[in-house]
């Protein structure tokens, strides 16, 4: 299965707090420079990258001189606000040395559960990646109290992998991977090289909690792998301090623990679209649009839609019905019912004329559409 790693074209890389802050002492600029050098090499090889970076709270604690992670929400927020400044500056400076642009994106889990905000985030990330920019993502710890208390960036990284339809999620941690026993207590513990993400036996060996700086242990990493697997992504849990770890993974070396999904990328995402969202409206297509969807596997453009029914919002699921009344597809719509009504039958370049803005040139992008 390691060819799934070396052949992956879109990576989400998550780096934990203990690694980034040298176990809490301060931001480890040398280690960050090493990971950046490897990511730049991947970037130059044509691999699309999204970086999920922990470390804001831990970096803030270091700057404020706090030895222990606080429990008070306002203190956690203060530490995140102070630390985020240094964290994003450090990433930007390190990537800039290689003439690679970065972009800061702060997300909450709510951003990825609301369909409109989901599509907005997805469109932004797709645009950044297409421009050769490396997005640097973190939770918005400064303002979202429940994410600080219960969230973890392993889960966020998995949701981002779902969002950008990544082939691979790489979780860099302070351990070399998943073991069949706790290596801190059992010197005979063996590294699990490969497994299915949904293997129930993994629950028995994923015990333990995170360190003093982070919020999750191996259990959250296993949960993240299972979330990523829902959209067909592979996950590697691997030690971030291993020399040239990202480059060696890309070359197919068997490092860390590779957790595989049950289904492939396309099949898993299509199943999710078909089965997990409620249809909120109907688009009535002409014969040409039906042929484009069914025969050409194309996106749905406004020009091919003759009428609509229902009151739906941007990002909600709609059914696509042909001239004979049969449903041929369903997908996440890029415009609300009110907006879509104004652009039906119009070419894509007329959207901005009619609405004064453009979310996407398609009414439904093919990646967000499933045939039925």
PELIN-V273258 format. One record per residue. N is the residue number from 1. RES is the residue in one letter. PHI is phi in whole degrees, -180 to 180 (* if undefined). PSI is psi in whole degrees, -180 to 180 (none if undefined). OMEGA is omega in degrees with one decimal (999 if undefined). Layout:
n = [N | N]
res = [RES | RES]
phi = [PHI | PHI]
psi = [PSI | PSI]
omega = [OMEGA | OMEGA]
This chain:
n = [1 | 2 | 3 | 4 | 5 | 6 | 7 | 8 | 9 | 10 | 11 | 12 | 13 | 14 | 15 | 16 | 17 | 18 | 19 | 20 | 21 | 22 | 23 | 24 | 25 | 26 | 27 | 28 | 29 | 30 | 31 | 32 | 33 | 34 | 35 | 36 | 37 | 38 | 39 | 40 | 41 | 42 | 43 | 44 | 45 | 46 | 47 | 48 | 49 | 50 | 51 | 52 | 53 | 54 | 55 | 56 | 57 | 58 | 59 | 60 | 61 | 62 | 63 | 64 | 65 | 66 | 67 | 68 | 69 | 70 | 71 | 72 | 73 | 74 | 75 | 76 | 77 | 78 | 79 | 80 | 81 | 82 | 83 | 84 | 85 | 86 | 87 | 88 | 89 | 90 | 91 | 92 | 93 | 94 | 95 | 96 | 97 | 98 | 99 | 100 | 101 | 102 | 103 | 104 | 105 | 106 | 107 | 108 | 109 | 110 | 111 | 112 | 113 | 114 | 115 | 116 | 117 | 118 | 119 | 120 | 121 | 122 | 123 | 124 | 125 | 126 | 127 | 128 | 129 | 130 | 131 | 132 | 133 | 134 | 135 | 136 | 137 | 138 | 139 | 140 | 141 | 142 | 143 | 144 | 145 | 146 | 147 | 148 | 149 | 150 | 151 | 152 | 153 | 154 | 155 | 156 | 157 | 158 | 159 | 160 | 161 | 162 | 163 | 164 | 165 | 166 | 167 | 168 | 169 | 170 | 171 | 172 | 173 | 174 | 175 | 176 | 177 | 178 | 179 | 180 | 181 | 182 | 183 | 184 | 185 | 186 | 187 | 188 | 189 | 190 | 191 | 192 | 193 | 194 | 195 | 196 | 197 | 198 | 199 | 200 | 201 | 202 | 203 | 204 | 205 | 206 | 207 | 208 | 209 | 210 | 211 | 212 | 213 | 214 | 215 | 216 | 217 | 218 | 219 | 220 | 221 | 222 | 223 | 224 | 225 | 226 | 227 | 228 | 229 | 230 | 231 | 232 | 233 | 234 | 235 | 236 | 237 | 238 | 239 | 240 | 241 | 242 | 243 | 244 | 245 | 246 | 247 | 248 | 249 | 250 | 251 | 252 | 253 | 254 | 255 | 256 | 257 | 258 | 259 | 260 | 261 | 262 | 263 | 264 | 265 | 266 | 267 | 268 | 269 | 270 | 271 | 272 | 273 | 274 | 275 | 276 | 277 | 278 | 279 | 280 | 281 | 282 | 283 | 284 | 285 | 286 | 287 | 288 | 289 | 290 | 291 | 292 | 293 | 294 | 295 | 296 | 297 | 298 | 299 | 300 | 301 | 302 | 303 | 304 | 305 | 306 | 307 | 308 | 309 | 310 | 311 | 312 | 313 | 314 | 315 | 316 | 317 | 318 | 319 | 320 | 321 | 322 | 323 | 324 | 325 | 326 | 327 | 328 | 329 | 330 | 331 | 332 | 333 | 334 | 335 | 336 | 337 | 338 | 339 | 340 | 341 | 342 | 343 | 344 | 345 | 346 | 347 | 348 | 349 | 350 | 351 | 352 | 353 | 354 | 355 | 356 | 357 | 358 | 359 | 360 | 361 | 362 | 363 | 364 | 365 | 366 | 367 | 368 | 369 | 370 | 371 | 372]
res = [X | X | X | X | X | X | X | X | X | X | X | X | X | X | X | X | X | X | X | X | X | X | X | X | X | X | X | X | X | X | X | X | X | X | X | X | X | X | X | X | X | X | X | X | X | X | X | X | X | X | X | X | X | X | X | X | X | X | X | X | X | X | X | X | X | X | X | X | X | X | X | X | X | X | X | X | X | X | X | X | X | X | X | X | X | X | X | X | X | X | X | X | X | X | X | X | X | X | X | X | X | X | X | X | X | X | X | X | X | X | X | X | X | X | X | X | X | X | X | X | X | X | X | X | X | X | X | X | X | X | X | X | X | X | X | X | X | X | X | X | X | X | X | X | X | X | X | X | X | X | X | X | X | X | X | X | X | X | X | X | X | X | X | X | X | X | X | X | X | X | X | X | X | X | X | X | X | X | X | X | X | X | X | X | X | X | X | X | X | X | X | X | X | X | X | X | X | X | X | X | X | X | X | X | X | X | X | X | X | X | X | X | X | X | X | X | X | X | X | X | X | X | X | X | X | X | X | X | X | X | X | X | X | X | X | X | X | X | X | X | X | X | X | X | X | X | X | X | X | X | X | X | X | X | X | X | X | X | X | X | X | X | X | X | X | X | X | X | X | X | X | X | X | X | X | X | X | X | X | X | X | X | X | X | X | X | X | X | X | X | X | X | X | X | X | X | X | X | X | X | X | X | X | X | X | X | X | X | X | X | X | X | X | X | X | X | X | X | X | X | X | X | X | X | X | X | X | X | X | X | X | X | X | X | X | X | X | X | X | X | X | X | X | X | X | X | X | X | X | X | X | X | X | X | X | X | X | X | X | X | X | X | X | X | X | X | X | X | X | X | X | X]
phi = [* | -67 | -69 | -69 | -80 | -66 | -93 | -68 | -106 | -135 | -110 | -111 | -111 | -113 | -120 | -85 | -62 | -61 | -70 | -68 | -109 | 52 | 58 | 97 | -73 | -179 | -60 | -90 | -61 | -65 | -65 | -61 | -62 | -66 | -65 | -62 | -58 | -69 | -66 | -63 | -62 | -64 | -59 | -70 | -84 | 94 | -84 | -84 | -125 | -129 | -106 | -106 | -113 | -79 | 109 | -65 | -65 | -63 | -66 | -65 | -59 | -63 | -64 | -88 | 78 | -92 | -87 | -115 | -64 | -72 | -107 | -69 | -60 | -65 | -73 | -63 | -64 | -64 | -62 | -64 | -64 | -69 | -71 | -62 | -59 | -71 | -63 | -70 | -64 | -65 | -65 | -60 | -63 | -68 | -68 | -63 | -62 | -107 | 60 | -112 | -80 | -124 | -141 | -90 | -134 | -105 | -124 | -121 | -62 | -63 | -62 | -100 | -100 | -80 | -65 | -67 | -68 | -59 | -67 | -62 | -64 | -63 | -63 | -63 | -66 | -61 | -66 | -60 | -64 | -65 | -86 | 82 | -91 | -98 | -70 | -112 | -112 | -144 | -69 | -84 | -62 | -66 | -120 | -107 | -67 | -70 | -71 | -66 | -76 | -121 | -79 | -156 | -77 | -64 | -64 | -59 | -61 | -66 | -66 | -66 | -60 | -62 | -61 | -96 | 56 | -70 | -79 | -145 | -111 | -112 | -105 | -86 | -136 | -89 | -121 | -77 | 152 | -92 | -117 | -78 | -157 | -73 | -67 | -73 | -113 | -128 | -66 | -92 | -62 | -112 | -70 | -87 | -77 | -145 | -164 | -81 | -60 | -91 | -66 | -64 | -64 | -68 | -62 | -74 | -111 | -102 | -70 | 99 | -114 | -73 | -78 | -68 | -93 | -94 | -114 | -137 | -110 | -67 | -62 | -68 | -71 | -66 | -61 | -63 | -61 | -70 | -65 | -64 | -66 | -61 | -107 | 89 | -86 | -84 | -129 | -116 | -102 | -152 | -71 | -73 | -90 | -66 | -58 | 52 | -61 | -69 | -64 | -70 | -62 | -64 | -83 | 93 | -68 | -85 | -110 | 66 | -115 | -98 | -111 | -103 | -81 | -74 | -123 | -71 | -56 | -68 | -62 | -67 | -66 | -64 | -63 | -62 | -64 | -73 | -112 | -116 | -129 | -84 | -72 | -110 | -172 | -134 | -111 | -101 | -101 | -86 | -64 | -64 | -67 | -60 | -64 | -63 | -73 | -79 | -87 | -107 | 52 | -98 | -74 | -94 | -99 | -58 | -62 | -93 | -108 | -101 | -161 | -141 | -135 | 100 | -120 | -116 | -103 | -55 | 94 | -89 | -83 | -130 | -94 | -112 | -118 | -82 | -60 | -86 | 89 | -88 | -74 | -112 | -164 | -149 | -170 | -88 | -84 | -87 | -138 | -69 | -59 | -64 | -68 | -62 | -59 | -78 | -114 | -60 | 76 | -100 | -68 | -62 | -73 | -93 | -61 | -66 | -67 | -79 | -101 | 89 | -161 | -137 | -80 | -147 | -72 | -99 | -75 | -137 | -75 | -60 | -70 | -110 | -134 | -130 | -76 | -123]
psi = [-8 | -17 | -19 | -27 | -52 | -26 | -3 | 137 | -13 | 114 | 142 | 122 | 124 | 130 | 130 | 167 | -44 | -38 | -46 | -31 | 17 | 51 | 37 | -4 | -47 | 173 | 130 | 89 | -36 | -44 | -42 | -42 | -37 | -45 | -40 | -44 | -41 | -42 | -37 | -40 | -41 | -44 | -44 | -22 | 4 | 5 | 132 | 134 | 139 | 129 | 125 | 114 | 120 | -173 | -8 | -49 | -45 | -42 | -38 | -40 | -43 | -45 | -34 | -5 | 25 | 129 | -28 | 140 | 125 | 163 | -22 | 132 | -42 | -33 | -37 | -42 | -41 | -44 | -41 | -41 | -43 | -45 | -32 | -33 | -50 | -35 | -52 | -34 | -41 | -43 | -46 | -47 | -41 | -44 | -35 | -28 | -22 | 13 | 37 | 126 | 146 | 164 | 135 | 131 | 122 | 124 | 157 | 165 | -31 | -32 | -28 | -5 | -25 | 126 | -38 | -47 | -32 | -48 | -37 | -47 | -42 | -44 | -42 | -46 | -41 | -42 | -45 | -47 | -40 | -25 | 0 | 15 | 143 | 109 | 136 | 114 | 140 | 161 | 149 | 68 | -26 | -29 | -17 | 100 | -41 | -26 | -36 | -40 | -39 | -17 | 171 | 151 | -13 | -47 | -43 | -43 | -39 | -41 | -36 | -39 | -41 | -44 | -46 | 5 | 50 | 149 | -30 | 134 | 123 | 118 | 107 | 127 | 178 | 8 | 159 | -7 | -161 | 138 | 161 | -4 | 168 | 112 | -16 | -25 | -18 | 105 | -15 | 5 | 139 | 142 | 135 | 111 | -45 | 146 | 165 | 138 | -31 | 9 | 116 | -21 | -24 | -26 | -30 | -21 | 6 | 23 | 173 | 157 | 175 | 173 | -170 | -23 | -37 | 179 | -6 | 153 | -151 | -26 | -43 | -31 | -38 | -43 | -40 | -43 | -38 | -36 | -44 | -35 | -24 | -28 | 18 | 9 | 144 | 154 | 135 | 124 | 119 | 155 | 124 | -17 | -1 | 132 | 129 | 41 | -43 | -43 | -40 | -36 | -44 | -27 | 0 | 7 | 143 | 82 | 147 | -160 | 122 | 120 | 124 | 151 | 165 | -36 | 162 | 169 | -52 | -47 | -41 | -44 | -42 | -39 | -41 | -45 | -41 | -32 | -10 | 1 | 143 | 135 | 130 | -8 | -180 | 136 | 130 | 118 | 156 | 174 | -36 | -40 | -40 | -44 | -39 | -40 | -52 | -46 | -33 | -5 | 45 | 169 | 162 | 120 | 154 | -32 | -24 | 6 | 130 | -28 | 164 | 159 | 148 | 167 | 94 | 157 | 162 | 132 | -6 | 164 | 134 | 154 | 146 | 121 | 135 | 179 | -26 | 2 | -2 | 139 | 130 | -21 | 169 | 154 | 178 | 120 | 141 | -7 | 150 | 168 | -41 | -44 | -45 | -37 | -34 | -19 | 4 | 136 | 1 | 149 | 159 | -33 | -5 | -6 | -48 | -31 | -42 | -41 | -24 | 1 | 167 | 123 | -56 | 154 | -16 | 150 | -41 | 123 | 146 | -28 | -19 | 27 | 139 | 134 | 146 | none]
omega = [-176.4 | 175.2 | 174.6 | 177.1 | -176.8 | -179.3 | -177.3 | -177.3 | 177.8 | -176.2 | 162.0 | -179.0 | 178.4 | -179.6 | -172.9 | -174.7 | -176.5 | 178.2 | -173.7 | -174.0 | 179.0 | -178.8 | 170.8 | -177.0 | 176.9 | 175.4 | -177.1 | -176.6 | 179.4 | 178.5 | 178.9 | 179.0 | 178.6 | 177.7 | 179.4 | 179.1 | 178.8 | -179.9 | 177.2 | 177.6 | 176.4 | -180.0 | -179.3 | 176.7 | 176.8 | 178.9 | 178.3 | -172.1 | 167.5 | -177.5 | 172.9 | -171.5 | 167.3 | 169.5 | -177.7 | -179.4 | -179.0 | 178.1 | 177.3 | 176.4 | 179.5 | -179.3 | -178.4 | 178.5 | 179.9 | -179.0 | -177.3 | 175.1 | -178.5 | 176.3 | 179.2 | -175.6 | -177.8 | 178.2 | 174.9 | 178.7 | 178.8 | 178.7 | 178.9 | -179.3 | 178.9 | -174.9 | -178.0 | 178.7 | -178.5 | -176.6 | -176.6 | 177.2 | -179.7 | 178.4 | -178.1 | -178.2 | -177.2 | 178.0 | -178.2 | 177.4 | 179.0 | -179.8 | 175.8 | 179.8 | 176.2 | 176.9 | 178.6 | 175.7 | 176.0 | -175.8 | 166.5 | 177.8 | 178.4 | 179.1 | -176.4 | 176.1 | 173.8 | -171.0 | 179.8 | 179.9 | 175.3 | -179.0 | 177.3 | 179.7 | -179.8 | -179.9 | 179.8 | -178.8 | 177.7 | -179.7 | 179.8 | -179.0 | 179.4 | 178.4 | -179.3 | 179.4 | 175.5 | 175.9 | 175.2 | -170.6 | 173.0 | 171.6 | 178.6 | -174.5 | -174.1 | -173.2 | -173.1 | -171.1 | -176.6 | 176.6 | 176.9 | -174.5 | -172.1 | -173.7 | 172.9 | -176.0 | 170.4 | 178.6 | 178.4 | -179.9 | 178.3 | 178.4 | 175.6 | 176.2 | 174.1 | -174.6 | -175.3 | 179.8 | -178.5 | 172.3 | -169.8 | 170.6 | 177.6 | 178.8 | 177.2 | -175.1 | -179.5 | 173.1 | -171.7 | -179.6 | 175.3 | -179.8 | 179.1 | 173.1 | -178.8 | -176.7 | 177.8 | -178.9 | -174.4 | -178.3 | -180.0 | -179.2 | -178.4 | 177.5 | 173.8 | -174.8 | -177.3 | 177.3 | 171.5 | -177.9 | -177.0 | 180.0 | -178.0 | 179.3 | -179.1 | 179.5 | -177.3 | -176.5 | -177.7 | -179.6 | 178.6 | -177.6 | 177.5 | 178.5 | -176.7 | -175.7 | -174.6 | -178.1 | -176.6 | 173.7 | -178.3 | 177.8 | -180.0 | 178.9 | 175.2 | 178.1 | 178.3 | 178.9 | 179.4 | 175.3 | 179.3 | -178.9 | 179.8 | 177.3 | 171.2 | -178.0 | 170.5 | 177.9 | 171.0 | 172.6 | -168.4 | -178.9 | -178.3 | -179.3 | 174.9 | -177.7 | 176.6 | -171.7 | -177.4 | 179.4 | -179.4 | 174.5 | -178.8 | 178.7 | 175.7 | -179.1 | -175.8 | 175.5 | 174.8 | -178.0 | 178.2 | 179.4 | -172.2 | 177.4 | 177.4 | -176.8 | 176.7 | -173.8 | -175.0 | -176.2 | -178.2 | -179.2 | 179.7 | 177.6 | 178.8 | 179.8 | -175.1 | -169.6 | -169.8 | -179.5 | -178.5 | 179.1 | -175.8 | -179.0 | -177.1 | 171.7 | 179.8 | -171.1 | 170.6 | -174.6 | 179.8 | 178.6 | 177.5 | 179.4 | 179.1 | -179.6 | -171.7 | -176.1 | -174.9 | -178.8 | -178.5 | 172.3 | 177.5 | 178.9 | -179.6 | -175.1 | -177.6 | -177.0 | -176.1 | -178.6 | 175.9 | 177.4 | 176.6 | 178.3 | -175.6 | 177.9 | 173.8 | 178.5 | 179.5 | -177.5 | 174.9 | 175.9 | 177.4 | -172.6 | -179.5 | -179.4 | -180.0 | 177.7 | -179.9 | 176.0 | -179.0 | -177.6 | 170.5 | -177.2 | -179.4 | -173.1 | -177.3 | -178.6 | 177.4 | 178.9 | -179.6 | 178.8 | -177.5 | -179.7 | -176.5 | -176.3 | 179.8 | 178.1 | -177.4 | 174.3 | -174.4 | -178.9 | 176.9 | -177.9 | -177.5 | 178.3 | -176.1 | -173.9 | -175.6 | 179.8 | 178.0 | 169.3 | 179.6 | 176.8 | -179.7 | 170.5 | 171.5 | 177.7 | -176.7 | 178.3 | -179.7 | -174.9 | 178.6 | 176.5 | -178.6 | 999]
